[in-house]
Amino acid sequence: MEFKLKASKQEIPASIGGRVRYVRALHDDSISEMAEKIGVTPPTIRSWERGRTAPNIDYVSRIALAYNVSTAFLIGNIDYYKPLGGRFKLYSNN
């Protein structure tokens, strides 16, 4: 089953940083809350959202799991997401 995001296609940003901000905003999370969920610092999130840097594949995966969106949505291949189902806990390799 596919679910359309709340906003129209025209409102969905094209850049990965814009999509990170979009997903965060849909879940009403602050930058600090997102950073804590995926294991980075708030300045890292700000850098992604402003397009200065981009998350590597590990962090794209962490965002996808934390916010129940597909990696394909985050990188801009699709403008919809399929729920991943269930709840996931992210574990650090440290």
Backbone as a chain_set.jsonl record, in Angstrom:
{"seq": "MEFKLKASKQEIPASIGGRVRYVRALHDDSISEMAEKIGVTPPTIRSWERGRTAPNIDYVSRIALAYNVSTAFLIGNIDYYKPLGGRFKLYSNN", "coords": {"N": [[0.842, -1.165, 0.0], [0.608, 2.192, -0.859], [1.293, 5.473, 0.296], [0.419, 8.795, -0.05], [2.295, 11.727, 0.585], [1.518, 14.389, 2.876], [1.657, 16.913, 1.678], [1.388, 18.516, -1.546], [2.839, 17.395, -4.684], [4.255, 19.532, -5.777], [5.099, 20.892, -3.563], [7.035, 19.326, -2.458], [10.403, 19.22, -1.845], [13.202, 19.147, -4.137], [15.865, 18.636, -3.541], [18.087, 16.636, -1.493], [18.634, 17.674, 1.038], [16.501, 19.435, 1.356], [14.442, 17.59, 1.422], [15.063, 16.204, 3.745], [14.553, 18.237, 5.625], [11.836, 18.557, 5.071], [10.704, 16.042, 5.801], [11.352, 16.042, 8.522], [9.857, 18.262, 9.364], [7.252, 17.355, 8.796], [6.924, 15.568, 10.83], [6.945, 17.162, 12.994], [9.327, 17.614, 14.41], [12.114, 19.049, 16.08], [15.312, 20.364, 15.035], [17.21, 19.461, 16.847], [15.872, 17.246, 17.967], [15.681, 15.524, 15.76], [18.403, 15.135, 15.275], [19.191, 13.776, 17.596], [17.685, 11.42, 17.314], [18.896, 10.168, 15.124], [21.568, 10.117, 15.656], [23.479, 12.23, 15.241], [24.935, 15.562, 15.315], [23.158, 18.666, 15.97], [24.215, 20.829, 14.303], [25.055, 19.336, 12.083], [22.667, 18.415, 10.927], [21.577, 20.923, 10.236], [23.459, 21.695, 8.298], [22.987, 19.774, 6.281], [20.326, 20.401, 5.631], [20.577, 22.96, 4.626], [21.972, 22.508, 2.37], [24.718, 22.517, 2.285], [26.262, 20.319, 2.883], [25.79, 16.761, 2.378], [23.9, 13.986, 3.614], [25.527, 10.843, 4.216], [25.118, 7.462, 2.944], [24.629, 5.827, 5.156], [23.468, 7.589, 7.035], [21.265, 8.46, 5.573], [19.836, 6.087, 5.547], [19.361, 5.818, 8.314], [17.7, 8.042, 8.776], [15.544, 7.32, 7.178], [14.616, 5.007, 8.516], [14.041, 6.053, 11.083], [12.009, 7.859, 10.524], [10.195, 6.51, 9.043], [10.164, 6.524, 6.199], [11.001, 5.944, 2.754], [14.298, 5.295, 1.493], [14.523, 5.889, -1.162], [12.657, 7.929, -1.474], [13.888, 9.949, 0.058], [16.263, 10.47, -1.392], [15.23, 11.447, -3.684], [14.193, 9.917, -5.789], [11.558, 9.083, -5.855], [8.27, 10.439, -5.2], [6.62, 9.686, -3.167], [5.929, 7.58, -0.341], [6.382, 4.299, 1.017], [5.126, 2.752, 3.801], [7.386, 1.37, 6.154], [6.726, -0.398, 8.058], [6.187, -1.656, 11.338], [8.259, -0.977, 14.239], [11.477, 0.381, 14.542], [14.621, 0.152, 16.124], [17.451, 2.071, 16.34], [20.818, 1.184, 16.382], [24.01, 1.935, 17.636], [27.28, 1.542, 16.28], [29.296, 1.902, 17.984]], "CA": [[0.0, 0.0, 0.0], [1.374, 3.424, -0.948], [0.663, 6.624, 0.923], [0.904, 10.094, -0.499], [2.639, 12.634, 1.66], [0.475, 15.374, 3.129], [1.774, 18.049, 0.774], [1.333, 18.174, -2.967], [4.14, 17.143, -5.307], [4.947, 20.796, -5.988], [5.667, 21.346, -2.304], [8.107, 18.423, -2.046], [11.669, 19.714, -2.375], [13.961, 18.249, -5.006], [17.174, 18.306, -2.955], [18.066, 15.737, -0.339], [18.537, 18.505, 2.229], [15.124, 19.903, 1.441], [13.6, 16.454, 1.814], [15.335, 15.956, 5.166], [13.783, 19.249, 6.335], [10.423, 18.254, 4.833], [10.335, 14.894, 6.647], [11.437, 16.502, 9.909], [8.713, 19.143, 9.603], [6.033, 16.545, 8.816], [6.854, 14.895, 12.129], [7.019, 18.204, 14.024], [10.554, 17.458, 15.192], [13.12, 20.103, 15.987], [16.601, 19.886, 14.533], [17.824, 18.698, 17.944], [15.191, 15.953, 18.097], [16.113, 14.672, 14.652], [19.813, 14.796, 15.494], [19.247, 12.75, 18.632], [17.12, 10.169, 16.792], [19.758, 9.481, 14.153], [22.939, 10.046, 16.152], [24.384, 13.266, 14.748], [24.773, 16.822, 16.034], [22.27, 19.606, 15.282], [24.845, 21.511, 13.167], [25.099, 18.436, 10.928], [21.342, 18.493, 10.306], [21.484, 22.239, 9.591], [24.303, 21.666, 7.105], [22.263, 19.01, 5.26], [19.123, 21.123, 5.217], [20.982, 24.148, 3.868], [22.628, 22.079, 1.145], [26.179, 22.658, 2.369], [26.752, 18.938, 2.796], [24.692, 15.796, 2.215], [24.103, 12.793, 4.447], [25.994, 9.649, 3.519], [24.085, 6.423, 2.851], [24.304, 5.369, 6.505], [22.532, 8.527, 7.648], [20.01, 8.391, 4.804], [19.138, 4.902, 6.074], [18.896, 6.117, 9.669], [16.551, 8.94, 8.653], [14.437, 6.521, 6.634], [14.086, 4.156, 9.584], [13.503, 6.865, 12.173], [10.817, 8.595, 10.101], [9.329, 5.608, 8.284], [10.111, 6.886, 4.791], [11.965, 5.154, 1.996], [15.515, 5.982, 1.059], [14.239, 6.396, -2.512], [12.016, 9.233, -1.306], [14.867, 10.922, 0.552], [17.23, 10.868, -2.422], [14.519, 12.107, -4.775], [13.767, 9.034, -6.877], [10.098, 8.988, -5.835], [7.611, 11.481, -4.434], [5.703, 9.043, -2.235], [6.646, 6.595, 0.448], [5.692, 3.093, 1.465], [5.493, 2.499, 5.197], [8.3, 0.254, 6.34], [6.075, -1.322, 8.981], [6.841, -1.931, 12.606], [9.133, 0.027, 14.84], [12.877, 0.006, 14.478], [15.524, 0.837, 17.047], [18.762, 2.245, 15.737], [21.915, 0.84, 17.273], [25.292, 2.502, 17.282], [28.375, 0.591, 16.167], [30.294, 2.254, 19.006]], "C": [[0.894, 1.236, 0.0], [0.586, 4.557, -0.314], [1.266, 7.882, 0.344], [1.274, 10.919, 0.725], [1.566, 13.708, 1.761], [0.499, 16.521, 2.134], [1.702, 17.587, -0.671], [2.745, 17.996, -3.508], [4.936, 18.434, -5.47], [5.594, 21.309, -4.709], [6.82, 20.473, -1.835], [9.415, 18.907, -2.664], [12.394, 18.667, -3.226], [15.258, 17.79, -4.347], [17.03, 17.38, -1.762], [17.957, 16.537, 0.957], [17.133, 19.045, 2.443], [14.18, 18.802, 1.88], [13.831, 16.062, 3.267], [14.519, 16.945, 5.997], [12.283, 18.963, 6.241], [9.943, 17.123, 5.747], [10.353, 15.297, 8.112], [10.225, 17.357, 10.26], [7.398, 18.37, 9.644], [5.829, 15.867, 10.161], [6.958, 15.873, 13.295], [8.211, 18.036, 14.956], [11.428, 18.692, 15.022], [14.389, 19.498, 15.384], [17.281, 19.032, 15.598], [17.191, 17.327, 18.113], [15.601, 15.0, 16.98], [17.548, 14.211, 14.87], [19.95, 13.684, 16.522], [18.747, 11.401, 18.109], [18.088, 9.416, 15.889], [21.233, 9.485, 14.534], [23.924, 11.006, 15.53], [24.165, 14.518, 15.589], [23.797, 17.731, 15.271], [22.948, 20.389, 14.146], [24.941, 20.636, 11.902], [23.766, 18.473, 10.188], [21.182, 19.823, 9.577], [22.28, 22.288, 8.294], [23.63, 20.905, 5.966], [21.096, 19.82, 4.718], [19.446, 22.356, 4.389], [21.717, 23.801, 2.579], [24.133, 22.248, 1.143], [26.87, 21.318, 2.262], [25.537, 18.043, 2.597], [24.964, 14.591, 3.113], [24.643, 11.641, 3.619], [24.91, 8.576, 3.597], [23.69, 5.884, 4.221], [23.27, 6.288, 7.149], [21.22, 8.627, 6.868], [19.186, 7.215, 5.309], [18.59, 5.153, 7.47], [17.675, 7.038, 9.651], [15.332, 8.16, 8.168], [13.805, 5.654, 7.715], [13.42, 4.97, 10.688], [12.181, 7.533, 11.812], [9.899, 7.792, 9.181], [9.09, 6.081, 6.847], [11.152, 6.053, 4.05], [13.203, 5.989, 1.672], [15.312, 6.561, -0.34], [13.544, 7.75, -2.452], [13.053, 10.275, -0.912], [15.839, 11.37, -0.528], [16.565, 11.422, -3.677], [14.086, 11.233, -5.924], [12.253, 8.899, -6.979], [9.533, 10.11, -4.972], [6.512, 10.921, -3.543], [6.517, 8.072, -1.404], [5.751, 5.426, 0.778], [6.088, 2.874, 2.915], [6.359, 1.255, 5.318], [7.726, -0.786, 7.284], [6.881, -1.534, 10.24], [7.659, -0.777, 13.109], [10.554, -0.505, 14.831], [13.647, 0.777, 15.539], [16.885, 0.891, 16.369], [19.839, 1.948, 16.765], [23.195, 1.438, 16.743], [26.327, 1.387, 17.17], [29.44, 0.825, 17.227], [30.098, 1.456, 20.255]], "O": [[1.841, 1.313, 0.783], [-0.643, 4.588, -0.383], [2.487, 8.016, 0.26], [0.636, 10.815, 1.773], [0.793, 13.907, 0.824], [-0.557, 17.049, 1.784], [1.927, 16.416, -0.976], [3.722, 18.394, -2.874], [6.158, 18.432, -5.318], [6.546, 22.087, -4.772], [7.522, 20.846, -0.896], [9.521, 18.995, -3.887], [12.212, 17.463, -3.047], [15.701, 16.665, -4.577], [15.989, 17.344, -1.106], [17.258, 16.12, 1.881], [16.641, 19.105, 3.57], [13.229, 19.048, 2.622], [12.9, 15.635, 3.95], [13.867, 16.55, 6.964], [11.553, 19.112, 7.221], [8.899, 17.238, 6.388], [9.453, 14.925, 8.866], [9.635, 17.197, 11.328], [6.519, 18.693, 10.443], [4.697, 15.623, 10.579], [7.049, 15.459, 14.451], [8.108, 18.288, 16.157], [11.471, 19.297, 13.951], [14.513, 18.281, 15.247], [17.863, 17.994, 15.284], [17.892, 16.349, 18.375], [15.841, 13.817, 17.22], [17.869, 13.04, 14.672], [20.738, 12.756, 16.338], [19.321, 10.359, 18.428], [18.109, 8.185, 15.879], [22.06, 8.92, 13.817], [25.082, 10.65, 15.308], [23.308, 14.535, 16.473], [23.629, 17.579, 14.061], [22.319, 20.6, 13.109], [24.909, 21.152, 10.785], [23.739, 18.553, 8.959], [20.711, 19.859, 8.44], [21.824, 22.86, 7.304], [23.689, 21.336, 4.814], [20.899, 19.916, 3.507], [18.653, 22.749, 3.533], [22.047, 24.685, 1.788], [24.763, 22.132, 0.092], [27.922, 21.19, 1.636], [24.398, 18.506, 2.641], [26.117, 14.223, 3.343], [24.268, 11.474, 2.458], [23.889, 8.776, 4.254], [22.533, 5.519, 4.427], [22.303, 5.813, 7.743], [20.169, 8.86, 7.464], [17.972, 7.333, 5.481], [17.471, 4.742, 7.778], [16.73, 6.84, 10.415], [14.228, 8.325, 8.688], [12.58, 5.58, 7.811], [12.348, 4.604, 11.17], [11.332, 7.75, 12.677], [8.947, 8.328, 8.614], [7.966, 6.045, 6.346], [12.077, 5.519, 4.662], [13.149, 7.216, 1.591], [15.869, 7.61, -0.664], [13.807, 8.623, -3.28], [13.091, 11.364, -1.485], [16.205, 12.545, -0.572], [17.246, 11.82, -4.622], [13.649, 11.751, -6.951], [11.721, 8.633, -8.057], [10.228, 10.661, -4.119], [5.568, 11.635, -3.205], [7.667, 7.777, -1.731], [4.526, 5.544, 0.814], [7.278, 2.817, 3.224], [6.108, 0.233, 4.68], [8.186, -1.927, 7.31], [8.11, -1.584, 10.207], [7.738, 0.275, 12.474], [10.797, -1.686, 15.08], [13.341, 1.938, 15.811], [17.398, -0.119, 15.889], [19.766, 2.42, 17.9], [23.435, 1.446, 15.535], [26.251, 0.395, 17.894], [30.378, 0.038, 17.355], [30.847, 1.622, 21.217]]}, "num_chains": 1, "name": "protein.A"}
